[in-house]
Amino acid sequence: MEAGVRLGMRSEEERLQTFQNWPRDAPVSPAELARVGFHYLGYGDTVQCFCCDGILRYWVHGDTPRGEHERHFPTCGLMMGRDVGNVPLGSSDSVDGQLLSQLQRLTVDEQVLSGQAVYPEMESEDNRLSTYHNWPTGASVQPEALAQAGFFYT
């Protein structure tokens, strides 16, 4: 992964969610901006690439997010097709990220405690972590976080 990559914004879905207050009269669409790596900075029509940190603003009719990205930041790893950890909308990795977000919001009060482990050998976090040896390296959810949350990989 390249230096400067903003880990929280690798997901196209996360980037798209930053556009909630995007100006309605802007000549470029949030979906296309998020698709080519940009997230909204929250003011004007200013966006930033999660990969190269490039910032663009003052969009005009006829601009395309991809075209402007490539023109102003030609060495951006995302635009050059490198594996920078981008998670496109609709990928299964995006679902993993949603699952982890939901798990992190759980409180002890919401969890059902049965008192008896179904898989006693997986009570140890180290044992659970050891099951992730074939886990996809590009997944946005890290095995450590899943093992800590009580999950193991089959």
Number of C-alpha atoms within 10 A of each C-alpha: 13 14 8 11 19 15 14 10 22 24 25 25 21 18 25 21 14 18 21 10 13 17 15 9 8 14 15 18 16 23 17 15 23 29 21 21 30 32 26 24 15 14 11 14 19 16 24 20 26 27 24 23 16 15 17 18 11 11 16 10 8 8 12 16 22 15 13 13 24 16 10 12 18 14 12 21 16 22 18 11 8 12 11 20 20 22 22 17 18 11 12 13 18 21 14 15 19 15 13 17 12 10 13 11 9 10 8 8 7 8 8 7 9 7 6 7 10 9 7 8 10 18 15 12 17 12 13 22 20 15 16 18 10 9 13 12 11 14 15 21 20 16 22 17 14 19 22 14 14 14 18 19 14 8
